[in-house]
């Protein structure tokens, strides 16, 4: 694989002014929505995230007829006789039913009916604003519509956790340890500026020299490389620094296994002698040592970002988020000492 001076505190993107009363359902209500339905215009840039408001009331004790009326509005292409429903009974504030036509519930509408008189405790208008705001930032499902005593939204695939699950370390909130986007942008700029001054030659690299991609034939004394999906032109020092990082392993990562200076110097001397076909000076070895350890930072940065992407899309059973955090942590841990290394005169 793989503190600036104080400044004025910026307004959080989650900051909301208390909205002034607006015209009823002026933010994208369909013509068929009832004029008396309760909804207000959300503030600021979220006007585009509007949802229709329907003048439909769903009976607390007989949800299905009202739910199916809403489904006819939201999914007019569904055949009524094919609509399946599933009641969820875990909630103790509202009542919830899922409506879908395909067995895998790939397209599923959740109909949530507010509990009786819960408006005495819950600001429902504020709930809708929060729902839309969170959706705009990728933290909530799609909100399909509101109706007189509830709302409809997207079903999110996955497992609802129980007390036995949330104790598992792999489910803790590791994302808090992932650097913010602004920090990543700053680090990328620093890497570009710092590494571009090292004059590491550009060569054809494997770019993924983990242990399992190196095959040793003991009968012939040959070493061969496999899996070339990341291969391409890159800085020589990146490929070697990336290889040294892989000494730590992947499934059980331990950077105590990162090669010590003496081991690296021996390895790099053999490498340069094989490359040049002749003896090399200590200065040449030391120069490559500095380049390699600095480019090892870029390796941490690259594979941490790779793991964040994999965490979103991969179906492989691997804790990519945890791996990203490990690589970022190692990057920031070794950066001070590595950045202080100087090229030999």
C-alpha positions as CSV (number, residue, x, y, z in Angstrom):
1,X,0.0,0.0,0.0
2,X,0.2,2.3,1.8
3,X,0.4,27.1,15.2
4,X,-0.2,30.3,13.4
5,X,-0.8,33.5,15.4
6,X,-4.3,34.0,16.8
7,X,-6.8,35.2,14.2
8,X,-10.4,36.3,14.4
9,X,-12.6,33.2,14.9
10,X,-14.4,32.5,11.6
11,X,-18.1,31.9,11.7
12,X,-18.8,28.2,11.8
13,X,-20.5,26.9,8.6
14,X,-23.0,25.4,11.0
15,X,-23.9,28.8,12.4
16,X,-27.6,29.7,11.9
17,X,-29.3,32.9,12.5
18,X,-32.8,32.6,14.0
19,X,-34.9,32.8,10.9
20,X,-37.6,35.4,10.6
21,X,-41.0,34.1,9.8
22,X,-41.2,33.4,6.0
23,X,-44.1,32.7,3.7
24,X,-45.5,29.2,4.1
25,X,-43.8,26.6,1.9
26,X,-42.2,29.2,-0.4
27,X,-39.0,27.1,-0.8
28,X,-40.0,24.7,-3.6
29,X,-43.4,23.4,-2.5
30,X,-45.2,21.6,-5.3
31,X,-48.5,23.0,-6.4
32,X,-50.3,20.0,-5.1
33,X,-48.9,20.5,-1.6
34,X,-51.4,22.0,0.8
35,X,-51.3,25.7,1.4
36,X,-51.8,25.1,5.1
37,X,-49.0,22.8,5.7
38,X,-46.4,24.0,8.3
39,X,-43.0,24.7,6.8
40,X,-40.6,27.6,6.7
41,X,-37.8,28.7,4.4
42,X,-34.4,27.6,5.7
43,X,-31.8,30.4,6.0
44,X,-28.9,31.1,3.8
45,X,-27.6,29.0,0.9
46,X,-29.8,26.0,1.6
47,X,-32.7,27.1,-0.5
48,X,-31.7,24.6,-3.2
49,X,-32.2,21.8,-0.8
50,X,-35.9,22.4,-0.6
51,X,-38.4,19.6,-0.1
52,X,-42.2,19.5,-0.8
53,X,-44.7,19.9,2.1
54,X,-47.9,17.8,1.7
55,X,-51.1,18.5,3.5
56,X,-51.5,14.9,4.5
57,X,-52.0,13.7,8.0
58,X,-51.1,10.1,8.9
59,X,-53.1,8.5,11.7
60,X,-51.0,7.4,14.6
61,X,-52.8,4.1,15.1
62,X,-53.3,3.3,11.4
63,X,-50.1,4.4,9.6
64,X,-50.3,2.4,6.4
65,X,-53.1,4.2,4.5
66,X,-51.5,7.6,5.0
67,X,-48.1,6.3,4.3
68,X,-49.3,4.8,1.0
69,X,-50.8,8.2,0.0
70,X,-47.4,9.8,0.5
71,X,-45.7,7.0,-1.5
72,X,-48.1,7.7,-4.4
73,X,-46.8,11.3,-4.4
74,X,-43.1,10.5,-3.9
75,X,-42.9,7.3,-6.1
76,X,-45.7,7.6,-8.7
77,X,-44.0,4.9,-10.8
78,X,-44.4,2.2,-8.1
79,X,-47.3,-0.1,-8.6
80,X,-49.4,0.2,-5.4
81,X,-50.0,-3.6,-5.1
82,X,-46.2,-4.1,-5.2
83,X,-45.3,-1.8,-2.3
84,X,-44.0,-3.6,0.7
85,X,-43.9,-2.2,4.2
86,X,-41.8,-2.8,7.3
87,X,-42.5,-1.4,10.8
88,X,-39.7,-0.3,13.1
89,X,-40.4,-0.6,16.7
90,X,-37.2,0.6,18.4
91,X,-38.2,4.3,18.6
92,X,-40.1,5.6,21.7
93,X,-40.8,9.1,20.4
94,X,-42.2,8.6,16.9
95,X,-43.6,5.8,14.7
96,X,-41.6,4.6,11.7
97,X,-42.5,2.5,8.7
98,X,-40.4,1.7,5.6
99,X,-42.0,1.5,2.1
100,X,-40.2,-0.2,-0.7
101,X,-40.7,-2.5,-3.8
102,X,-37.3,-4.3,-4.1
103,X,-36.2,-7.0,-1.8
104,X,-32.8,-5.4,-1.1
105,X,-34.6,-2.1,-0.1
106,X,-32.2,-0.2,-2.4
107,X,-34.8,2.5,-3.0
108,X,-36.7,2.8,0.3
109,X,-38.8,5.6,1.7
110,X,-39.1,5.9,5.5
111,X,-42.3,7.5,6.8
112,X,-41.9,8.9,10.3
113,X,-45.0,10.0,12.1
114,X,-44.5,12.3,15.0
115,X,-45.6,11.1,18.4
116,X,-48.7,12.6,19.9
117,X,-48.1,16.1,21.3
118,X,-44.3,15.8,20.9
119,X,-44.3,19.3,19.6
120,X,-44.5,20.3,23.2
121,X,-40.9,19.1,23.5
122,X,-39.5,19.2,20.0
123,X,-39.2,22.2,17.7
124,X,-40.2,20.4,14.4
125,X,-39.4,23.4,12.2
126,X,-35.9,23.5,13.7
127,X,-35.6,19.7,13.1
128,X,-36.3,20.2,9.4
129,X,-33.7,23.0,9.2
130,X,-31.2,20.8,11.0
131,X,-32.0,17.9,8.7
132,X,-31.4,19.9,5.6
133,X,-28.2,21.5,7.0
134,X,-26.7,18.2,7.9
135,X,-27.7,16.7,4.5
136,X,-26.0,19.6,2.8
137,X,-22.8,18.6,4.6
138,X,-23.1,14.9,3.8
139,X,-24.1,13.9,7.4
140,X,-27.7,12.9,6.9
141,X,-30.0,11.0,4.5
142,X,-32.1,12.7,1.8
143,X,-35.2,14.4,3.1
144,X,-38.0,13.7,0.6
145,X,-40.9,15.7,2.1
146,X,-42.7,16.8,5.1
147,X,-46.4,16.4,5.9
148,X,-48.7,17.6,8.6
149,X,-47.5,15.3,11.3
150,X,-44.2,13.9,10.1
151,X,-41.7,13.6,7.4
152,X,-40.3,11.1,4.8
153,X,-36.6,10.5,4.2
154,X,-34.1,8.1,2.7
155,X,-33.4,4.7,4.2
156,X,-29.7,4.3,5.0
157,X,-28.3,0.8,4.5
158,X,-26.4,-0.7,7.4
159,X,-27.0,-2.0,10.9
160,X,-28.4,-0.1,13.8
161,X,-26.0,-0.6,16.6
162,X,-26.8,-2.0,20.0
163,X,-25.0,-1.7,23.4
164,X,-22.9,-4.7,22.6
165,X,-21.6,-3.1,19.4
166,X,-20.5,0.4,20.6
167,X,-17.9,-1.1,22.9
168,X,-16.0,-2.4,19.9
169,X,-12.8,-0.3,19.4
170,X,-13.2,-0.4,15.6
171,X,-16.5,1.5,15.9
172,X,-15.1,4.3,18.1
173,X,-15.1,7.7,16.5
174,X,-11.6,7.7,14.9
175,X,-12.6,10.3,12.3
176,X,-11.9,13.0,15.0
177,X,-8.2,12.0,14.6
178,X,-8.2,12.7,10.8
179,X,-6.7,16.1,10.1
180,X,-9.0,18.8,8.8
181,X,-9.0,19.6,5.1
182,X,-7.2,22.9,5.7
183,X,-4.4,21.1,7.5
184,X,-4.1,18.5,4.7
185,X,-3.8,21.3,2.2
186,X,-1.1,23.0,4.2
187,X,0.8,19.8,4.6
188,X,0.6,19.0,0.9
189,X,1.9,22.5,0.0
190,X,4.8,21.9,2.5
191,X,5.7,18.5,1.0
192,X,5.8,19.9,-2.5
193,X,8.0,22.8,-1.5
194,X,10.3,20.8,0.8
195,X,10.7,17.6,-1.4
196,X,11.1,19.4,-4.7
197,X,14.5,20.8,-3.4
198,X,16.0,17.4,-2.9
199,X,16.8,16.6,-6.5
200,X,15.8,13.0,-6.3
201,X,15.8,11.5,-9.8
202,X,12.6,10.5,-11.4
203,X,12.7,6.8,-12.3
204,X,10.2,4.0,-13.1
205,X,8.9,3.0,-9.6
206,X,6.8,0.1,-8.3
207,X,5.1,2.5,-5.7
208,X,3.7,-0.3,-3.6
209,X,6.6,-2.3,-2.3
210,X,5.0,-4.0,0.6
211,X,6.5,-7.3,1.7
212,X,3.9,-9.5,-0.1
213,X,4.7,-7.8,-3.4
214,X,8.3,-9.1,-3.3
215,X,8.9,-12.7,-4.3
216,X,12.2,-14.4,-3.4
217,X,13.3,-17.5,-5.3
218,X,15.8,-19.2,-3.0
219,X,16.8,-21.8,-5.6
220,X,17.9,-19.1,-8.1
221,X,18.7,-16.3,-5.6
222,X,16.3,-14.0,-7.5
223,X,14.1,-11.3,-6.2
224,X,11.1,-10.4,-8.3
225,X,8.2,-7.9,-7.8
226,X,4.5,-8.5,-8.4
227,X,1.3,-6.3,-8.6
228,X,2.1,-3.4,-10.8
229,X,-1.2,-1.5,-10.4
230,X,0.5,1.6,-8.8
231,X,3.7,1.4,-10.9
232,X,4.8,4.5,-12.8
233,X,7.3,7.3,-13.0
234,X,8.0,8.7,-9.6
235,X,10.9,10.0,-7.5
236,X,13.4,7.3,-6.7
237,X,13.5,8.3,-3.0
238,X,9.7,7.8,-2.8
239,X,9.8,4.2,-3.8
240,X,12.6,3.4,-1.3
241,X,11.0,5.4,1.5
242,X,7.7,3.8,0.8
243,X,9.4,0.4,1.0
244,X,11.0,1.2,4.3
245,X,7.6,2.3,5.7
246,X,6.2,-1.1,4.7
247,X,8.6,-2.8,7.2
248,X,6.0,-1.8,9.8
249,X,3.4,-4.1,8.2
250,X,-0.2,-3.5,7.2
251,X,-2.6,-5.5,9.4
252,X,-0.6,-5.2,12.6
253,X,1.3,-1.9,12.0
254,X,4.3,-1.4,14.2
255,X,6.8,1.4,13.3
256,X,9.3,0.0,15.7
257,X,10.1,-2.2,12.7
258,X,11.1,0.8,10.6
259,X,14.7,0.1,9.6
260,X,17.3,1.7,11.8
261,X,19.8,4.2,10.3
262,X,22.6,1.6,10.1
263,X,20.4,-0.9,8.4
264,X,19.2,1.7,5.9
265,X,22.8,2.8,5.1
266,X,23.8,-0.8,4.4
267,X,20.7,-1.3,2.2
268,X,21.2,2.0,0.3
269,X,24.9,1.2,-0.3
270,X,24.0,-2.1,-1.9
271,X,21.3,-0.3,-4.0
272,X,23.6,2.4,-5.3
273,X,26.4,0.0,-6.1
274,X,24.0,-2.2,-8.1
275,X,22.6,0.9,-9.8
276,X,26.1,2.4,-10.7
277,X,28.0,-0.9,-11.1
278,X,30.8,0.4,-9.0
279,X,31.7,1.4,-5.5
280,X,30.0,4.5,-4.1
281,X,31.1,7.1,-1.5
282,X,29.7,7.6,2.0
283,X,28.5,11.0,0.9
284,X,26.4,9.4,-1.9
285,X,24.9,7.0,0.5
286,X,24.2,9.7,3.1
287,X,22.6,11.9,0.4
288,X,20.2,9.1,-0.6
289,X,19.5,8.4,3.1
290,X,18.3,12.0,3.6
291,X,16.2,11.9,0.5
292,X,14.6,8.6,1.3
293,X,13.6,9.5,4.8
294,X,12.1,12.8,3.7
295,X,10.1,11.1,0.9
296,X,8.9,8.5,3.4
297,X,6.7,11.4,4.7
298,X,5.1,11.7,1.3
299,X,4.4,7.9,1.5
300,X,2.6,8.3,4.8
301,X,0.6,11.2,3.4
302,X,-0.3,9.4,0.2
303,X,-1.5,6.1,1.8
304,X,-3.4,7.9,4.5
305,X,-5.4,9.7,1.8
306,X,-5.8,6.5,-0.1
307,X,-7.2,4.8,3.0
308,X,-9.8,7.6,3.5
309,X,-11.0,7.0,0.0
310,X,-11.1,3.3,0.4
311,X,-13.0,3.7,3.7
312,X,-15.8,5.4,1.7
313,X,-16.0,2.9,-1.2
314,X,-14.3,-0.4,-0.6
315,X,-16.2,-3.6,0.3
316,X,-13.0,-5.3,1.5
317,X,-13.1,-6.3,5.2
318,X,-10.4,-4.0,6.4
319,X,-10.4,-1.0,8.9
320,X,-9.3,1.6,6.4
321,X,-10.2,4.5,8.7
322,X,-8.0,3.1,11.5
323,X,-5.2,2.6,9.0
324,X,-5.5,6.3,7.7
325,X,-5.3,7.5,11.3
326,X,-2.2,5.4,11.9
327,X,-0.4,6.8,8.8
328,X,-1.3,10.4,9.6
329,X,-0.1,10.0,13.2
330,X,3.2,8.6,12.1
331,X,3.6,11.4,9.5
332,X,3.2,14.1,12.2
333,X,5.3,12.1,14.7
334,X,8.4,11.9,12.5
335,X,8.0,15.1,10.5
336,X,10.0,17.3,12.9
337,X,13.1,15.1,13.1
338,X,13.0,14.2,9.4
339,X,12.5,17.7,8.2
340,X,15.6,18.7,10.2
341,X,17.8,16.3,8.3
342,X,20.3,18.1,6.1
343,X,21.9,17.0,2.9
344,X,25.6,16.3,3.2
345,X,27.9,19.1,1.9
